[in-house]
Amino acid sequence: MSRGSGTRSGQRGAVLLGIAGGMLVVAGGFVGAYYMTGSRNVASAATPDSSKPASTKATSALLGQAIELKTATGSTKLTWQELGATTDADGALDLDREKAVKALSLLKARTDRAPVDAHFDLENRKILDDKPGQGLDVWGSLPRVIAAARTNTDKVDLATVAIPASVTKAGLGIDDISEVMGHYETAFPVTDRDRNFNLKLAASKLNGVVLKPGEEWSFNGTVGERSQKNGYKIAHVITAGEMVDGLAGGTCQISTTLFGAAFFAGIDIVKTTNHSRPSAYTPLGFDATVVWPNTDLKLKNPYDFPVVVRYVVANGQAKVEVLGKKRPYDKVVFSRNILEETPFTTEERLDEEAAEGEQSFDQEGFPGYKILRERHFYRGGDVVRREKWVLQYKPVTEYIRKGVSTEPDAKKLPAKPSHGPRKPGGPSSSMAQ
């Protein structure tokens, strides 16, 4: 090998060693950097960030702060978080309007006070005035809550509005019910549940009815149709002079009792129809039947002040009072005189299932009557007004059921309770209030 080639080989070796050394230096630098960086990361993980927990704790405390919210019905407390608040980047309260509206709406449902309508205390003969309610105004309160959040206020007076009553005292149409102008009551058996139900249902339509001065009033117009759809049940009614089971039985006792109270209160009797036969619950000549839709009881208030009807059905008694101002009469008298009497007829009904010789009454007979009914108005001991009606009651046919069967197992006829009318008790009678 020549000297020149050896020299070049040595130079190349020196260059390679230099490159290798440089790479080692660079590699060492990367390793050092790795360990330094790793050390910093480990140190960072090992050292707590004291500022972050402190910030979270402060936020939780702020959102959990209770705010006193004053409504028209008192005060209540909610936290900012319950009101839909959050915190912004600076840690200040920021209200979510949608959540705040929902929270205020729930508060409204809990705290609103409903209005009280004017109403009658008929038992104590008083008129109770209406009272407005108080309601939370959600949209009116929202700006106040937002402003409180910005200033971190712990008390907020929420906006409220008055809720007017649906019925005012003026709207009742009467301002004085202190006097009982006339009253009447009739009795009924408490064991007849369906009939009692009808009595109470019809009476409920009449309790609290106001008759204005000069107003003509209709029983059918107020009570309405007596149908199964309207809740009425099957009970005893008079049909073609015979007591049978029919829809809305008992309604006539309600009209009759009202008629009696109106009679003594001096209310005008515009239209009235007596039963085809006398009633068991009221004296002869003092009844008023009603049949939907044409047979009606119509009354008219003749006074210059309104009157109201109080109707109570309970404990075997139907009671009516006509309330208003003092009646302008010292006394009102009902009188009745029998003008004619017609005997009743008897009919037999043969029963092929009943044993021969068995007999019972399906219906007791009752004479027919033509009577004169009068109403006298007294003032200062003198009669100042008279009214007269001539009423006709048809004879009530007596139905006798007789057995005709000769079979050994033929049935016996039970003794049936009588639905007979009240006996007249003499050619004349009277009542006064």
C-alpha positions as CSV (number, residue, x, y, z in Angstrom):
1,M,0.0,0.0,0.0
2,S,1.3,3.4,-0.7
3,R,1.7,6.1,1.9
4,G,-0.9,8.4,0.3
5,S,-3.7,5.8,0.6
6,G,-2.8,5.1,4.3
7,T,-3.0,8.8,5.1
8,R,-6.5,9.1,3.5
9,S,-7.7,6.1,5.5
10,G,-6.6,7.7,8.8
11,Q,-8.4,10.8,7.9
12,R,-11.6,9.0,7.2
13,G,-11.4,7.2,10.5
14,A,-10.9,10.5,12.3
15,V,-14.0,12.0,10.6
16,L,-16.1,9.0,11.5
17,L,-15.0,9.1,15.2
18,G,-15.9,12.8,15.2
19,I,-19.3,12.1,13.9
20,A,-19.9,9.3,16.3
21,G,-18.8,11.5,19.2
22,G,-21.2,14.3,18.1
23,M,-24.0,11.8,18.0
24,L,-23.2,10.7,21.5
25,V,-23.3,14.3,22.7
26,V,-26.7,14.8,21.0
27,A,-28.0,11.6,22.3
28,G,-26.9,12.5,25.8
29,G,-28.7,15.8,25.4
30,F,-32.0,14.0,24.5
31,V,-31.6,11.7,27.4
32,G,-30.9,14.5,29.8
33,A,-33.8,16.5,28.4
34,Y,-36.1,13.4,28.9
35,Y,-35.2,12.9,32.5
36,M,-35.5,16.6,33.2
37,T,-38.9,16.8,31.6
38,G,-40.0,13.6,33.3
39,S,-38.8,14.9,36.6
40,R,-40.8,18.1,36.2
41,N,-43.9,16.1,35.3
42,V,-43.6,13.9,38.3
43,A,-43.0,16.9,40.5
44,S,-46.0,18.6,39.1
45,A,-48.2,15.6,39.7
46,A,-46.9,15.2,43.2
47,T,-47.4,18.9,44.1
48,P,-51.1,19.8,44.8
49,D,-52.7,22.8,43.0
50,S,-54.0,24.7,45.9
51,S,-56.0,27.2,43.8
52,K,-58.4,24.8,42.1
53,P,-60.1,23.2,45.2
54,A,-60.4,26.6,46.7
55,S,-62.2,27.9,43.6
56,T,-64.6,24.8,43.5
57,K,-65.4,25.2,47.2
58,A,-66.2,28.9,46.8
59,T,-68.5,28.2,43.8
60,S,-70.4,25.5,45.7
61,A,-70.8,27.8,48.6
62,L,-72.1,30.5,46.4
63,L,-74.6,28.3,44.6
64,G,-75.8,26.8,47.8
65,Q,-76.4,30.2,49.4
66,A,-80.1,30.5,50.5
67,I,-82.1,33.4,49.1
68,E,-85.2,34.7,50.9
69,L,-88.0,35.2,48.4
70,K,-90.9,37.3,49.7
71,T,-94.3,36.5,48.1
72,A,-97.8,37.9,48.9
73,T,-98.5,35.0,51.2
74,G,-95.2,34.9,53.1
75,S,-91.5,34.2,52.6
76,T,-89.7,31.1,51.4
77,K,-86.1,30.2,50.8
78,L,-84.4,28.7,47.7
79,T,-80.7,28.4,46.9
80,W,-79.2,30.1,43.8
81,Q,-78.7,26.6,42.4
82,E,-82.4,25.9,42.8
83,L,-83.2,29.1,41.0
84,G,-81.1,28.0,38.1
85,A,-77.9,29.9,38.7
86,T,-74.4,29.0,37.6
87,T,-71.1,30.8,37.8
88,D,-69.2,32.4,34.9
89,A,-65.4,32.3,34.3
90,D,-64.9,35.0,36.9
91,G,-66.8,33.1,39.6
92,A,-69.8,35.5,39.5
93,L,-73.5,34.3,39.5
94,D,-75.0,33.9,36.1
95,L,-78.8,33.1,35.9
96,D,-80.3,30.6,33.4
97,R,-83.5,32.3,32.5
98,E,-85.3,29.2,31.5
99,K,-84.5,27.4,34.7
100,A,-85.3,30.5,36.8
101,V,-88.8,30.7,35.1
102,K,-89.4,27.0,35.9
103,A,-88.4,27.5,39.6
104,L,-90.6,30.6,39.9
105,S,-93.5,28.8,38.3
106,L,-93.2,26.0,40.9
107,L,-93.0,28.6,43.7
108,K,-96.1,30.2,42.3
109,A,-98.0,27.0,42.4
110,R,-97.1,26.5,46.0
111,T,-97.7,30.1,47.3
112,D,-100.6,31.6,45.3
113,R,-103.7,32.3,47.3
114,A,-107.0,31.8,45.5
115,P,-109.7,34.4,45.6
116,V,-112.8,33.9,47.6
117,D,-116.1,34.5,45.9
118,A,-118.9,36.4,47.6
119,H,-121.4,33.8,48.9
120,F,-124.4,33.4,51.1
121,D,-124.3,32.1,54.7
122,L,-127.9,31.1,54.4
123,E,-128.0,29.3,57.8
124,N,-126.9,32.5,59.6
125,R,-128.7,34.8,57.1
126,K,-125.6,36.7,56.1
127,I,-123.8,37.7,52.9
128,L,-120.1,37.2,53.0
129,D,-118.0,39.6,50.8
130,D,-115.6,38.5,48.1
131,K,-111.9,38.6,48.8
132,P,-109.2,38.9,46.0
133,G,-106.5,36.4,45.8
134,Q,-102.8,37.0,45.4
135,G,-100.6,35.5,42.8
136,L,-96.9,35.5,42.0
137,D,-96.0,37.4,38.8
138,V,-93.4,35.1,37.3
139,W,-92.3,37.4,34.4
140,G,-92.4,40.5,36.6
141,S,-90.3,38.7,39.3
142,L,-87.6,37.5,36.8
143,P,-85.8,40.8,36.4
144,R,-85.7,41.2,40.2
145,V,-84.1,37.8,40.6
146,I,-81.6,38.5,37.8
147,A,-80.6,41.8,39.5
148,A,-80.2,40.1,42.9
149,A,-77.9,37.5,41.3
150,R,-75.7,40.2,39.8
151,T,-75.4,41.9,43.2
152,N,-75.4,38.7,45.2
153,T,-78.4,39.9,47.3
154,D,-79.8,37.5,49.8
155,K,-83.4,38.9,49.9
156,V,-85.8,39.5,47.0
157,D,-89.3,41.0,47.0
158,L,-91.1,39.1,44.2
159,A,-93.7,40.8,42.0
160,T,-97.3,39.9,42.9
161,V,-100.7,40.6,41.3
162,A,-104.2,40.6,42.7
163,I,-106.5,37.8,41.5
164,P,-110.1,39.1,41.4
165,A,-113.0,36.9,42.6
166,S,-115.3,35.5,40.0
167,V,-118.4,36.5,42.0
168,T,-118.6,39.8,43.8
169,K,-121.0,40.8,46.5
170,A,-122.7,43.1,44.0
171,G,-122.9,40.2,41.5
172,L,-125.0,38.1,43.9
173,G,-127.9,40.5,43.2
174,I,-129.0,40.9,46.8
175,D,-127.6,42.8,49.8
176,D,-130.0,41.8,52.7
177,I,-131.1,38.3,53.7
178,S,-131.6,39.0,57.4
179,E,-135.4,38.2,57.6
180,V,-137.3,34.9,57.1
181,M,-140.2,36.1,55.0
182,G,-141.9,32.7,54.8
183,H,-141.0,29.1,55.5
184,Y,-142.5,25.6,55.0
185,E,-141.4,22.0,55.6
186,T,-142.6,18.5,54.7
187,A,-141.5,15.1,55.9
188,F,-140.3,12.0,54.0
189,P,-139.3,8.5,55.0
190,V,-135.6,8.2,55.3
191,T,-135.6,4.5,54.2
192,D,-136.5,5.3,50.6
193,R,-133.0,6.0,49.4
194,D,-133.7,6.6,45.7
195,R,-136.5,9.0,46.4
196,N,-134.4,10.8,48.9
197,F,-131.6,11.1,46.4
198,N,-134.0,12.7,44.0
199,L,-135.2,15.1,46.7
200,K,-131.6,16.3,47.5
201,L,-130.6,16.6,43.8
202,A,-133.6,18.8,42.9
203,A,-133.3,20.9,46.1
204,S,-129.6,21.5,45.3
205,K,-130.6,23.4,42.2
206,L,-132.8,25.7,44.2
207,N,-130.7,26.5,47.2
208,G,-129.4,30.1,46.8
209,V,-131.6,31.0,43.9
210,V,-132.2,34.8,43.9
211,L,-135.5,36.4,42.6
212,K,-134.9,40.0,41.6
213,P,-137.7,42.6,42.0
214,G,-140.4,41.9,39.5
215,E,-138.7,38.8,38.2
216,E,-140.8,35.8,37.1
217,W,-139.2,32.5,37.9
218,S,-139.7,29.0,36.6
219,F,-139.1,25.8,38.6
220,N,-138.5,23.8,35.4
221,G,-136.3,26.5,34.0
222,T,-134.0,26.3,37.1
223,V,-134.1,22.6,38.0
224,G,-134.0,21.4,34.4
225,E,-134.9,18.0,32.9
226,R,-135.3,15.2,35.4
227,S,-133.7,12.4,33.5
228,Q,-131.3,9.6,34.2
229,K,-128.7,11.5,32.2
230,N,-129.0,14.2,34.9
231,G,-128.7,11.7,37.7
232,Y,-132.3,11.1,38.7
233,K,-133.5,7.7,39.9
234,I,-136.7,5.6,39.8
235,A,-139.0,6.2,42.8
236,H,-142.7,6.6,43.6
237,V,-144.7,9.0,41.4
238,I,-148.3,9.7,40.7
239,T,-149.3,8.7,37.2
240,A,-153.0,8.7,36.0
241,G,-154.1,9.0,39.7
242,E,-152.1,5.9,40.7
243,M,-149.0,5.7,42.8
244,V,-146.3,3.8,40.7
245,D,-142.6,3.8,40.3
246,G,-141.3,6.4,37.9
247,L,-138.3,8.4,37.0
248,A,-137.4,11.3,39.3
249,G,-140.1,10.4,41.9
250,G,-140.0,13.0,44.8
251,T,-139.5,16.1,42.7
252,C,-143.1,17.2,43.3
253,Q,-142.4,17.3,47.1
254,I,-139.5,19.7,46.4
255,S,-141.8,22.0,44.3
256,T,-144.6,21.7,46.9
257,T,-142.4,22.6,49.8
258,L,-141.1,25.6,47.9
259,F,-144.6,26.6,47.0
260,G,-145.5,26.6,50.7
261,A,-142.6,28.9,51.7
262,A,-143.3,31.2,48.7
263,F,-147.0,31.3,49.7
264,F,-146.4,32.6,53.2
265,A,-143.6,34.9,52.0
266,G,-146.2,36.7,49.9
267,I,-144.5,35.8,46.6
268,D,-146.9,35.9,43.6
269,I,-148.1,32.5,42.4
270,V,-148.1,32.9,38.6
271,K,-148.7,29.3,37.7
272,T,-149.4,26.2,39.8
273,T,-151.0,22.9,39.3
274,N,-152.3,20.6,42.0
275,H,-151.8,16.9,41.9
276,S,-154.4,14.6,40.4
277,R,-154.8,13.2,43.9
278,P,-154.0,14.7,47.3
279,S,-150.5,14.2,48.6
280,A,-149.4,12.4,51.7
281,Y,-146.9,15.0,52.8
282,T,-149.0,18.2,52.7
283,P,-152.6,19.2,53.6
284,L,-155.3,19.1,50.9
285,G,-155.1,22.1,48.6
286,F,-151.5,23.0,49.5
287,D,-149.5,21.3,46.8
288,A,-147.8,22.1,43.5
289,T,-146.9,19.3,41.1
290,V,-144.3,19.6,38.3
291,V,-143.7,17.5,35.3
292,W,-140.9,18.2,32.7
293,P,-141.3,20.2,30.5
294,N,-144.8,21.6,30.6
295,T,-146.3,21.3,34.1
296,D,-144.5,24.0,35.9
297,L,-144.4,26.1,39.1
298,K,-143.9,29.8,38.3
299,L,-143.4,32.5,40.9
300,K,-142.9,36.3,40.7
301,N,-141.2,38.6,43.2
302,P,-143.7,41.4,43.8
303,Y,-141.4,43.4,46.1
304,D,-139.0,46.2,45.4
305,F,-136.1,44.2,46.9
306,P,-134.6,40.8,45.9
307,V,-135.2,37.6,47.9
308,V,-133.3,34.3,48.1
309,V,-134.3,30.7,48.6
310,R,-132.7,28.6,51.3
311,Y,-133.4,24.8,50.7
312,V,-132.3,22.1,53.1
313,V,-133.1,18.4,52.7
314,A,-131.9,16.2,55.6
315,N,-133.0,13.8,58.4
316,G,-136.4,13.2,56.9
317,Q,-137.3,16.9,56.4
318,A,-137.4,19.1,53.4
319,K,-137.2,22.7,54.6
320,V,-137.5,26.0,52.6
321,E,-137.0,29.5,53.8
322,V,-137.5,32.7,51.6
323,L,-135.0,35.2,52.9
324,G,-134.8,39.0,52.3
325,K,-135.9,42.2,54.0
326,K,-138.8,42.4,56.5
327,R,-142.1,41.3,54.9
328,P,-144.6,44.1,54.5
329,Y,-147.4,42.0,56.0
330,D,-148.1,41.2,59.6
331,K,-149.6,37.8,58.7
332,V,-150.3,35.7,55.7
333,V,-153.0,33.1,56.0
334,F,-153.8,29.9,54.0
335,S,-157.4,28.7,54.1
336,R,-159.1,25.8,52.4
337,N,-162.8,24.9,52.1
338,I,-164.3,21.8,50.5
339,L,-167.0,22.7,48.0
340,E,-167.8,19.3,46.6
341,E,-166.9,15.7,47.4
342,T,-167.0,12.8,44.9
343,P,-166.9,9.2,46.0
344,F,-164.3,6.8,44.7
345,T,-164.8,3.6,42.7
346,T,-163.4,0.2,43.4
347,E,-161.9,-2.2,40.9
348,E,-160.7,-5.8,41.4
349,R,-157.6,-7.3,40.0
350,L,-157.6,-11.0,39.8
351,D,-154.3,-12.8,40.5
352,E,-154.0,-16.3,39.1
353,E,-150.9,-17.0,41.1
354,A,-152.4,-16.1,44.5
355,A,-154.5,-18.6,46.4
356,E,-158.3,-18.3,46.2
357,G,-159.7,-16.2,49.1
358,E,-156.4,-14.1,49.4
359,Q,-157.0,-10.4,49.2
360,S,-154.9,-7.2,49.4
361,F,-155.1,-3.6,48.5
362,D,-152.9,-2.4,45.6
363,Q,-154.2,1.1,46.3
364,E,-156.6,2.6,48.8
365,G,-159.5,4.6,47.5
366,F,-159.9,8.3,48.2
367,P,-162.7,10.6,47.4
368,G,-162.4,13.4,44.9
369,Y,-162.7,17.1,46.0
370,K,-163.5,20.5,44.6
371,I,-162.0,23.0,47.0
372,L,-161.6,26.7,47.4
373,R,-158.0,27.8,48.4
374,E,-157.5,31.4,49.6
375,R,-154.6,33.6,50.7
376,H,-155.2,36.6,52.9
377,F,-152.6,39.3,53.6
378,Y,-152.9,41.1,57.0
379,R,-151.5,44.5,58.0
380,G,-152.4,46.2,61.2
381,G,-155.0,43.5,61.9
382,D,-156.9,44.1,58.7
383,V,-157.0,42.0,55.5
384,V,-155.4,44.2,52.8
385,R,-155.3,41.7,50.0
386,R,-157.1,38.4,49.0
387,E,-156.4,35.7,46.5
388,K,-158.5,32.7,45.5
389,W,-158.0,29.5,43.6
390,V,-160.5,26.7,42.8
391,L,-158.8,23.3,42.7
392,Q,-160.1,20.0,41.6
393,Y,-158.8,16.6,42.8
394,K,-160.1,13.5,41.0
395,P,-161.3,10.5,43.0
396,V,-158.5,7.9,43.6
397,T,-159.7,4.5,42.4
398,E,-159.4,1.7,45.0
399,Y,-157.6,-1.4,43.5
400,I,-158.2,-4.7,45.3
401,R,-156.1,-7.7,44.4
402,K,-157.9,-11.1,44.8
403,G,-156.4,-14.6,44.5
404,V,-158.2,-17.1,42.2
405,S,-155.8,-20.0,42.1
406,T,-156.9,-23.4,43.6
407,E,-153.4,-24.9,43.3
408,P,-152.0,-26.2,46.6
409,D,-148.8,-24.2,46.2
410,A,-150.5,-21.0,45.3
411,K,-148.9,-17.9,46.9
412,K,-150.3,-15.7,49.7
413,L,-150.8,-12.0,49.1
414,P,-148.7,-9.8,51.4
415,A,-150.2,-6.8,53.1
416,K,-148.7,-3.8,51.2
417,P,-148.0,-0.5,52.8
418,S,-150.5,2.2,51.9
419,H,-149.5,5.2,49.8
420,G,-152.9,6.8,50.6
421,P,-153.3,10.6,50.7
422,R,-153.7,12.7,53.9
423,K,-157.3,12.8,55.1
424,P,-158.9,16.3,54.9
425,G,-159.6,16.5,58.6
426,G,-162.8,18.4,58.1
427,P,-164.5,20.6,55.6
428,S,-162.2,23.5,56.2
429,S,-158.7,24.2,57.5
430,S,-156.1,27.0,57.7
431,M,-152.5,27.8,58.4
432,A,-150.8,31.2,59.1
433,Q,-147.4,32.8,59.4
